[in-house]
């Protein structure tokens, strides 16, 4: 996790770094720091807290003049969040500074060795060990900074995206990556470094994404040279044209990114299927699927790995794939999959779902599946991300940058992509009737309008939020396609409002959770007309007779549940498989309003980070 930003050029580095750090705060926000070289010394400021805390402190502490510098926003791994553990860290001589995203796993033996050689440490971090290792290597072998970084990295086990500056080489910065993302923005006589491209999109639309085990030396007026860290071979870097624009990463008048992203869903779902879904012609075309159609249709089973919300999208996909394609599907947390010696056969297709494309567990699961001969298909949002590059093929969700830590539009666009894949395979395998196939295509095409309609539940969701904002617990129930939606609703509530919430298949209630129900327990029941409706109505009756407070998500015009529930939220009707795209909307809104009413930091909930690049 953590966000890193660097600048080498002719402009003042400080404002670029601060602005960049604010855009990267989704990656971690428990402390922040910056270093500017002003031509004489390395001026720095760092603090526990957010980038705004850094700003108020930095103006008094660091020189704002300097056109080379670096900044960091942290999500603590080694060492609690405090001023001292914040980055940048400095070598004992004070001449070399570093910012680091990742974990140096063998930092303890390295630290012991450095202490034996007389080095002292002020922080508890693994990063301070790395910067001193670089200094020690440089001193011992009399190396230039680039070479010293390379030699030091060859002694390190773990993951990193780093930016290193040495006062003795004041015109350059050394960057390297293994396991954590690092992009280099290429301007005219200036370069930017960042964990993703958002800090520099207003300056350049050209970027190099370093691959694992690559490093680069960046000088203001020279082309970037990329090398392999292990064997020093020069690499011809691929300069990618960026697809992001500035508007996409600003709040656009909304109070929070999360709300903006909830409201973007009708448009981004359209973006997801644009050019791929041609409902009138009865065509679904996705390059990654077309090119590998046989691998999919011959697959004896599909494995889906993901974490968090993406895992919930995977569960929805399990229902869709099995129903449409009759291919058996197994969905697993990537973190479990990678550590349990799973049985993976040559003909297996593994779909990895990840908004960020950087989730460490999902990435590791992919690598394992590849080693065992599976065909890996990535469903990612971030273009050029590690998972998208590591996969054999894939499909982007095209949701645009998701900045709010709680995933919203990523979930619905993932389901959209996965539905399209399942439909394409169903057509190829002949597992859906022609009329069903066409009906699904037509329904998917109008889903954006229905999502827009579901967003009209904002006011009622807000009223209900006001009634339940102080509840200590909440239960979410759903069946079939809407069981994963219940899990997702509960996750949204707990992560941004800190209310304990659990999602359950509605029928499982009587096997335990029903014991929790009394007049103080809000129970959100997802009960659309399509899909096990009568069964869910019975479950609602069971809750009612135990005095639970029922908030029901129903299909427009529903009468039966309205007569039983304390509150109802109506969403448009659609075919059963697509109901998650609609029922999830009021749940997102409910969590959002509850969190706002409780005074929580909606976009940056405590202890979380947007992309989880550590295990
Ligand atoms: C929850 C949330 C997380 C992510 C999870 C996986 O709102 O955002 O649970 O879904 O960390 O992240 P990605 O999809 O980036 O792999």
Boltz pocket constraint, residues with backbone or C-beta under 6 A from the ligand:
constraints:
  - pocket:
      binder: B
      contacts: [[A, 307], [A, 308], [A, 309], [A, 310], [A, 311], [A, 353], [A, 354], [A, 355], [A, 356], [A, 357], [A, 358], [A, 359], [A, 362], [A, 405], [A, 406], [A, 407], [A, 408], [A, 491], [A, 492], [A, 495], [A, 609], [A, 610], [A, 611], [A, 612]]
      max_distance: 6.0
